[in-house]
Amino acid sequence: MIYREAGQFKTTYGADQAVFPVVQDRVVVAAAVTAAFVVPPLVASEYWLQAVLIPFLVYALAAIGLNLLTGYAGQLSLGTGGFMAVGAYSAFKLATAFPDLNIIVVFLLSGLVAAGVGLLFGAVATLASQFFLIWLFNKVAWFTNYASSGTITAPDRTLFGALVTGPNSTAAARYLTALGLVAVFAVVAKNLVRGRVGRSWMAIRDRDIAAEIIGVRPLRTKLMAFGISSFYCGVAGAGLVFLYLGSAETLAFDISISFLVLFMVIIGGLGSILGSFLGAAFIVLVPIVLANAPHALGLRLPVALQKQIELMVFGGLIIFFLIVEPRGLARLWQITKEKLRLWPFPH
């Protein structure tokens, strides 16, 4: 009886088309966002911030970018890892070449570089970009400032007087930076898909010939989707190194990352911003739960056997969710909300 729309009248188009038209949704989302900014930095341990929450936010941003391309525009991409690498290496070069440049500006510029690369390879093949970009960063030492180890390391950078990147920054500061970036870009993505650009993407996705007949330009629309998606993935790649790993080599951006982000989008729900968060949470949390489950149950298993069991259970869960609801976890959440709006009535 709590989740009801009775008495909530909409008298304008703006109110009817709001992102959260139900008051209860707005209250819950506002409370959740406030809690996300306040509670974890105060109570979460270093492990939870560094190993769970920060990678969840970084991968959620990458999943949003891929979902814009695959879920909304209907274009498949297997080069997400490569575009994230472009963002990471661009951020490294910018941060080291211009020490006084604001770190947020560094992230945004790295995203723009990744967007340019995405536009270039979007017209060719994203799978080719994955292998070519990794090969390029491996072979050209200029991208790593000629480091003998071949790795890039995030330098110390401050934001509003606090150290937010580099080996001397705290996990709480890096978490808040990642959360701020993800929150802003999620809102931008949500409004983007509700506007003219998003409608043109979905028209191309559903029936490209019909979309072209009504005036949507397929090439420009698809390339726009590749560019914006690559921008998101580039910023996520910069966050992966600067906010999560601290230092990385090209192996951190191999094709397994591309498939991992694709799994997040499929499991979370194609064509859903919320699904990107749910899919990222599933991919990040389930392996941690499976790794700690034997110890919680008092079982002593060989490390190799435990790892294989984790892989089998993890794969089985993915298959199970895809069979139960092919439209992802976001659809299950939508069904739950619809049932709550009707409860306790059966219809």
Secondary structure, 3 states (H helix, E strand, C coil): CCCCCCCCCCCCHHHHCCCCCCHHHHHHHHHHHHHHHHHHHHHCCHHHHHHHHHHHHHHHHHHHHHHHHHHHCCCCCCCHHHHHHHHHHHHHHHHHHCCCCCHHHHHHHHHHHHHHHHHHHHCCCHHHHHHHHHHHHHHCHHHHCCCCCCCEECCCEEECCEEEECCCCCHHHHHHHHHHHHHHHHHHHHHHHHCHHHHHHHHHHHCHHHHHHCCCCHHHHHHHHHHHHHHHHHHHHHHHHHHHHCEECHHHHCHHHHHHHHHHHHHHCCCCHHHHHHHHHHHHHHHHHHHHHHHHCCCCCCHHHHHHHHHHHHHHHHHHHHHHCCCCHHHHHHHHHHHHHHCCCCC
